[in-house]
Amino acid sequence: MCTSNTPKQTPVRRRAVNAALGQAPFDLLLINGQIVDMVTGEIRQVDVGIVDHLIASVHPRGQFSQAEQIHDLNNQFLSPGLIDTHVHLESSHLPAARYAEIVVAQGTTTVFWDPHELANVLGLDGVRYAIESSRDLPLRVICAAPSSVPSTPGLEMSGADFRGDEMNTMLSWPEVAGVAEVMDMHGVLHGSDRMIEILEAGLASGKIIEGHARGLSGERLQAYLAAGVTSDHELTSAADALEKLRAGLTLEIRGSHPYLLPEIVEALKSLPHLSSQIVLCTDDVSPDMLLENGGILQLVRLLVSHGLPVTDTLRMATLNGAIRLQRPDLGLIAAGRTADLVVFDSLETLEPKAVYVQGKHVAAERRMLVPVKANASVSAPRDTIRLTPRCQQDFELSIPNVTHGKARLRIIKGARFTQWSEITVDVRNGIAVLPAGYSMIYVQHRHGKHQLAGQLAILEDWGEMKGAIATTYSHDSHNLVVIGRTPDDMMLAANTLIASGGGMVLTQNGSILSHVAMPIAGMLSDAEPASLARDFKALRDLSAQVAEWQPPYRVFKAIEGTCLACNAGPHLTDLGLTDGSTREIVEPLIEAWSTETD
C-alpha cells in the first residue's frame, strides 16, 4: 500500500479557503472600503474577508455577508500596514513595548530593527534583549544582526567587538533576517579580515545585507556592492540617490534628514518608472517627534506633500518593504497574505482611523484598544556607565612641556561633514586657552574595556557654547560625550550622567538646565512615553540657550552623531582624534613653544 506525502493545509488555511468559497463564515468582514492596490496602483471598492490572521478573500462589495464580526469602513481607504525597513528603536529612547504602542496606532505594523546601539553597549546580550523584549507585541519586530560593533575598529572602542563568530551566531537565530548596516566601508573596500568574516557569514546565510554607503561613489561604490551589500539609507543628495539606485542598491529613503526629501522626490519623478527597490525607513526618531508627527507615517506624508504620488509612496512603505525583507506574506491586500491593515480617512490627510494586526482590531483614532504589555520575564539592562566621577582637570586641554607660551593644534571644523582645521592658542599654566567663538569636545570610554583618560579636542564652527551638553547616547560606541566651553559646566554635565546611569543633560553657569535620565543601557528610559517626550522636547528647546544652532547640519541631533569615526574627516573618539578617511589616530598638537610672561 502506498502512502501520500502530500502536505496538509493548516486548519486556518482550510477555513480561509472555505470562507473564500462562501462555504463558511469569515471571522471578520471589512465592508465598504476602498483598497489601495499596491500592484496596479488602482483604488478599488471591495470588501475584505479575514480568517484568523489571514486575508481569505478580497471580493466585490456585498458578495458575502456571513461573518462573526462586520466592520463598516464607510468608504475609507484600506492600505497594508506600513513597514519600516531600517530603524534603531533606541533613538526613541523607549523600550520595545512602549515604542510599539506609539507606532502601531500610527499604522506601522512591521519594523526591521538594527539593535546595534544596544549591541555596542552589551554585545550579544544586547541583541538578545532586543529580541526578547519585542516578543508578543502587536508590532512585528524583525531583527538585524549588528555588524558595526564597533563601527570603526581601531579608531574607537565600545562595549563589545563582533566578528564572524558573533555574526554566525546571530544569523542562526530565526528572529534575525540579515546583516545590519555595514558601516566599516574602509574595511570592506580594503578587505579587512573582520569585514570579510562578517560578509561571508551574511552571504552564507542567504539573508539580506544592509549597507551604509555614506559618500561612496564611482568605483568605490561599485566595489562596496561587489562585496555583497544590497541597500543604503545614507543619502546625501538627489544625485547620490540616483547613482545608488542605478548601481542596483535598494534605496532606503529615510525620514531623519527631511531637508533632502524635496530634491530626492524631484529626481525620482524624473525616472521612467519607480522601482520596487525604493523603500522607506525612519532610521532615528526622537520620542517627541515620534509622538507628535509619527514615524513612517510622517515620512509618507512628507513625500506626498513634496509631490510624490500617494499610491507610489504607500507602495514604497508596504509592498516594496515586504519584498526587501523577503516577506511575501506582507505588504499586499490579497488572499493568503497576513491581515496587517491600516484604514486611512483619505488619501490627502492620511489620518489612520483603524489598525488591524494579524486580523485583530488593535487601534483606533491613534490609540491602542488594549494596553501593550512588556515581556515581564525580561530584565532591562542597567548599571552600564562604568565610570567614577570626573574632576575639573579632565576638561582642561593640557599642553606638555610648556608652562606659558603658544601651541598650534589640529582641530575639528564643522558638524555633520567635518574637516581638518588648525588654530594657534595661548598656553597658561600648561593649559590651552580656548579662544572666543570656539568650543571643546570631550569623549570618555564608559564600558570598562580600557582605562585611557578622556580625550579632548577643539571644535570650530560649532559656535561658542554657553554651558555644556552631554550624552551617553552617541552613535555608535555610546561613550560619554560632552560638548562645552568651561570645565566646570562640562564636569557637572558628565557627573550628572554618571550618577543617573546615562541619558542627556544641559548645564549652564554651574547649574543643571535640563536632564533626561536613560538608565537602561544608558540610552532607554523607564518613563511613560508622553512624559519622556515632554522632557526630551524641553531639553532640546533649552539647548538653544547653550548652543548656537545653524540648520541643517549644526543642529541638536548632531550631538548624537558627532563621534561617528566611520565617516570621512576628523572625529574625536575614546581613543583620540581620528581621521575617518585615512583610518589614523592623529596627534592634536602640531607644535608648542614657550614665551616670556609678564
N, C-alpha and C positions, 0 to 999 in steps of 0.2 A: 504494500500500500504506500502511495506517495503522500507526503505532507507538503503543504504550501508554505513558502517563505514570504508570502505577500504581507507587508506590514499592515497592521490595522490602524484605522483612524482613531484618534483620541475621542473620548465621549463628547468633548466640547466641539471638536471639528464636525463630528457627525451631527450633533444638534444644529450647528450652523448650516450645514448642507440642507438638512430637513427644513429649517426655517426659511432658507432662501427659496426652497421649492414650494413654500406655502403649506407644508405638512406639519409644522409645529410653530408655536408662538415664539417671537423674539423675547429676550429678556428686557430689552429697551428698544423703543422705536422713536427715532427723531423725525418728526414730520414738519413739512412746510419750511424746509431750509433751502438755502442756495449754496451749493458746494463750489469751492474754488478748485477746479480741476487742474492739478499740477502737471498733468501730462499734456493736455491740449490747450490750457490757458483759458478754457471756457468757464463761464459761470452758469451752472445748471441747477434747475429747480427739481429737487429729488427728495425722497425720504431715505433714511439710513437705518437699517435694522442691525442690532447688536446682540450677540450671544456671548455671555461671559465677557472675556477680554477681546473678542474678535468682532470685526465688522463682518456680518454674514451676508449683507445684501445692500446694494445701492440701486434703488429702483424708482420708477415713476411715482409721483405723488399719488397717494390714495390706493396704490395697488394692494397693500396689506394693511390690516388693522389689528391683527392678533399680536398682543404683547403684554407682558407683565406690567410694564410702565410705558407711558407715551409722553414725550416732551414735545411741545409745540414750539418751534423756533421762530414763528411769526415772521417768516421771510428774511430772517437774519442770515449771515454768511458763515458757512462752516469751513474751517481750514484744518488740515492736520496740525497736531501740536508742534510748537516751534522747537527747533533743535539748535543748541549752542555747540559749535564744533571745536571750540578751544576756550577753556576758561580755567582760571585759578580761583577757586572758591575762596581761598584765603584772603584775596584782596577785598572781599566784602567784610572781612573780619568777623564772619559769622560761622558757627559750626554748621554742618551739612543740613541738619533738620531745620534750623532757623532760616537758612538760605532757601530751602525747598518751599517753605510756606509762603515766601515772597514771590519767587519766580513762577511757581506753578499757577498761582492765582492770576499771573500776567499772561499765561498761555504757553510758557516754556515747559515741555514735558520730558525732554531729554537733554543732558549735558555730557560733554566729553571733558572730564576733569583731569588736568595735569597737576597732580599734587606735589610739584617739585619744590614748592615753598616749605611744606611740611617735611619733605624728604631731606632738604638741606639742613634742617634742624635735627631731625630724628632718625634719618636713614630709613631702612626698610620698615621700621616700626611706624614711621610717619605715613608710609603708603598703606600699611595695614590699617592704621587708624582711619585713613580716608575711606577705605573700602568698608570697614566695619561700621563706621558712623553713618554711612549712606545707605545701609541696608533697610529694606521695608519702608521706604519713603514713597510718597506719591510722585516724586521726581525720579526718573530713570537716570541713574548716575553710572556712566561708563568711564572707567579709569584708564589713564595712560601711564606707562612705565617711565618715570623721570630719567632722562639721560643727562641732565645738567646739574649734577651733584658732585662737585660744584660746576658752575657753568664755564669756568676758566681755570682748569687745573694748573698749578704752578704760579698763578697770579693772585690766588685767594684761597682761603680755607673755610669750609663750612663745617657742619656737624657730622658729615659722612663723606664717603668717596665711592661712587658707583662705577663699576667696570662691567665686563662681560658676565661674570658670575651673577652679580646682582640683577643684571638685565634678564638673563635666562630665568632666574627665579621668578621675577615679576611677570614675565611673559607667559609663564606656565600657569598663572592664576586665571581662572575663567572670567573674572571681572575686568581683566586688563585687555584692551583691544588694540594696543600698539605702543610704539615708542614715542614718548613725548618729545616736544620740540628740541631739536638738536642745535644747541646754541654754540657749541665749540666749533665754529666754522673753520677756524685755523687748524684745529686738529683733524677735521675731515679732509681739508684740502692738502694737508701735509702728511696725511697718513699716520697719525699718532697711534700707537698700539692700543690705547684706551678706546679711541673712537672706532678703530677697526673692529675691536671686540664687540662694542655696543651695536654697531651697524650690522655686523654679521649675525648677531643674536636676533635682531629685528627681522632681517631678511629670512633667516631660517624659520622663524615663527610663522611667516606668511601674513603677519599683521601689518598694519599701516605704520609709516614712519613720518612723524611730523617735523616740519622744518622751522628754522629761524634764520632767514637769509638776509638779514639787515645789511644793506649796502653792497650785496653781491650783484655783479653784472658781467656780461660778456663770458669769457672763458671760465672765470671763477664760478659764475652761476651754473654754467653747463657742467663743470666738474662736481659741484655740490649735488646736482641731480643725479649724475652718474654714480655717485656713492650710494644711492637708494632712497634719498629724501624725496617726498612727494607732495609737500604742501608748504605754504608760507603765509604768515599773517603780518610780517614786519614790513609793511608797505610804507614807502617814503614819498611817493608821488604817483601821479597817473601814469607817467612813462614807466616807472618802476613796476607798477601793477601789470601793465600790458606786456612788458618784457617777460615777467614771470609767468603770466598766463600763456603767452606764446611758447615759452620754454616747456610747458607741459605740467607745471605745478598746479595743484588745486589752490585757488586764490581764496584765502580766508579774510574777507573784509571785516574789520573789527570796529567796534564802537568806541574804543578807548582813545582814538585820535580823530575826533569828529571833524576837525578842520580840513582833513584830506578828502572827506566824502564828496563835496561838490565836484572836484576835478576828476575823481575816480568815476563818478556816475557819468559825467560827460564823455569820458574815454570809453566806458562800456557801451554807451548808446551809439558810439561811432562804429561799433563792430557789426559785421553782417548778421551775427546771431549771438545769443548769450549761452555760453557753455554750461553744461551740468557741473563743470569743475569750478563753479563760483559758489561759495558758501558764506555763511555769516557766523561771527563769533563775537564775544564780548571781551575776552582776554582778562581784563581787570576792571571791576566796577566797585566803587566805594559804597558803603552801606547807605548813605543818604541819597546818593544818585540812584541806587537800586530801588529804594523805596519811592522816591519822588518821580522818577522818569521811567524806570524799568530797565531790564537788561536787553535781551534780543528784541523785545517789543519796541523799545526806544530806537534801536538801530533800524528796524524795519520802517518805523515812522519817518526817521530822518532821511533814509534813502528815497522813500516815496516823495517826501517834501522837496528833495533835490531833483525830482523828475524821473526817477526810475519807475516804470510801470508796476503797479501794485501786485499784479499776478506774477510778474518775474521776480519781484522782491520776495514774495511769500514762497515761491518755489525754491529760491536760494536758502530760505530759512527752514525748509521742510524736506522735500524730496531730494534736493541736492545734498543736504546734510546727511540724510539716510544713506545715500549712495556712497558718500565719502566714508562713513563709519561702517560700511559693509553690513548694513542692517536693512535687508529687503522687507522686513516686517513693518517698517516705519515709513512715515513721510508721505503717505498717499491715502486718500479716502477711497478704498476699494475693498471688495470682498476678499477675505483671507488675511487682511492686514490687521495690525493691532489698533484698537479703538482709542487712540490718543487724539483728542479733538479739541479745538477751541472755537467758540462761537463769537464772532465779531458783530457789533451793531451795524457797521457799514464798512465799505472799503475806502472811505475817506478818513474817518476818525480812528478806525481800527481799535475801538474800545472793546476789550474782552468782557463778554457778558456771562459766559459759562465755560468751564473747562471740564473735560472728561479724560480720565486716565485709566487705561485698560478697561474701558466700558463703564466706569463708575463716575458719577457726577461728583466732582471733588471741590469745585469752586464756583462762585457766582459773584458778579459785581466786584471783582478783585479781592474777594475774601474767601478763605478756605471754609468749607462747610463743616469740617471736622478738624480739631486741632492736630497739628503734626507732632508726633511724639518722637523724641530722640531714643536711640537704642540704649536702654538702661544698663545693659551689660558692658558697655564700652566706657572706659575711664579716659577722660580728657588728659592729655599730657601737659603737665605743669612743671614749674621749677626748672626752666631751661636756660635761664640767664645765669651762667656760672661765672659771676664777677663779684668782686668786693668793691666797695665804694671808691670812686675816683677822687683825686685831690687836684688842687688848682694847678700845680706844676704839670700835670698831664696835658693841659691845654695851652701850654706855652711852647712856642717853637724855638728850641734851643739851637744855637749855632756853636759848634765845637771849636775850641781853641781861640775864640775871640771874645773878649770881655766887652770892649767898646769899639765899634767900628761899623763896617758895612758888609752886606752879603748879597750876592746875586743868586737868585733862586729860580728853578723851573716851577711853573705854577699851571693850574688848570683854568682854561678860559672857556666859558660857555656852559650851558646847561645840558640839553639833550645831545647836541652834536658838539663834542668837546674838541679843543685844540690846545696845543702847547703854547705857552707864553712864558715870558721871563719878567722878573722885577728885581730892582735893587732896593734893599731895605736897610734902615738903620739897625744897629745892634747895640743894645744897652744891657749891661749886666749879663751878657751871654744870651739874651733873648731877642729874637727878631721883633721889631716894632711894626705892627700892621698899619700900612698907610690908609688914609681916608679912601672910602669907596671900595675897599676890598673886605673879604670875609675869610673865615677859616673853616676847614672841614676836618673832622676827627673820626677815625674808624678804629674800633676796638673789637678784637675777636671775643666772642661770647660763648663758644661751645666747649671750651676746655680742652681743645686739641693741641694748643701750643701756648706758650707763656710770653710771647712777644708783647712789648708795650704797645699802647695805642699809637696810631700813625696820624700825622698832621700834615696838611698842605694848605696853600693859599688859593682862594678862588677869585677869579676875575670875571666880571660881567654877571655876577650874582647880586650885585648891589651891596650896600653896606647894611649888614644885619643889625637890627636894633633889639638884640636879645639873642635867643638861640632856639633852634628846632631840633628835636632828637627823635629817633625812631629805632625800633628793633625789627621793623618790617622793611627790609632793604634788599631788593632783588639783587642776586638770588641767594647769596650766602646768609643774609639776615643777621649780620653782625650789628653791633651798636654803632649808629652813625649820628654825629652831632654837627650841625652847621650853625655857626655863630660868629661873634666878634670878641667878646670879653670872656676870659677864663672863668669868672665867677658864674655867669649865666650858663656857660657850657657845662660846667661841673654840676650845677644844680639840675640841669636837664638830664644829664647822664645818670646821676644818682637817683633821680625820681623814677626812672625806668628800671634801674637795677632793683630798687625796692619793691616795685609793683609787679615784677615778673615780665615786664615788657610793655610795649604799646607806643604811643606818641605823646609828645609834650611840648609846650611852648613856655619859655621863661623870658623874663624881662626885668631889668633893674633888681635882680635878686629875688624875684617872686615868680610863682607859677601862674601863668595866664590861663592855661587850659591843659588838661591831662586826660587822655583816654587810655585806661589800663587794658591790656590784652594778655592776660596771664596764661592762656592756653597756647603753648609753644612760642610765646612772645609775639603772637600775631592774631589770635582769635579772642573774642570777648564773651563773657557769660551774660552780658546784659540783654534785655529784651531788644528786639530789632529797632523798634521805634525810639527807645531811649538811646541806643548806640548811635543810630542815625542822627538824632538831635545833637548829641555830644560831639560826634565827629564833624558835623557841619559847623558847629560853633567853633571847634578848634581850627578848622580850615578858614573860616571867616576871620577869626582873630589873628591868623598867621600873617595877614596883610599888615598888621601893626609891627610885625617883626621883620618881614622880608619885603623887598621891593619887587613884586611880581611883574613880569612882562610876557604876556601870552604871545605865541602859543607854546614856547619852549620853557621859559623860566616861569613855571607855574608850581603850585603846591604839589602836584603829582610827581614832579621831577625829583622831589626829595627821596622817593622810594626807589628811583632808578639811577641815581647819580653814581653809584658804585659798580655799575654793570661793566666789568672789565672785559667781557667778551666783545663789546662794541669797539669800534675804532677810536683812537685818540686816548688821551690820558684819563685815568681814573684812580682814585685812592681806594685801596682795599686794606684788609687787616695785615697784609704782608708788606705794604708800602705803596709808593707812587708807581703806577703801572702804565705801560703803553700797550693798548689793545691791538695795535697794528703790527708791532714787532714782537709782542709777547715777552717783553722785558720788564724787570723791576728797575726803575730808574732812580738814581740818587738826586734828590731835590736840590742839594747845594752844588752850585757851579763853582763859585769861589767866594772867599771871605777875606777881609783884611782889617787890621786894626787901624784906628785913627787916634789923634790926640783928643783928649777930653778936657773940658773946661775945669 
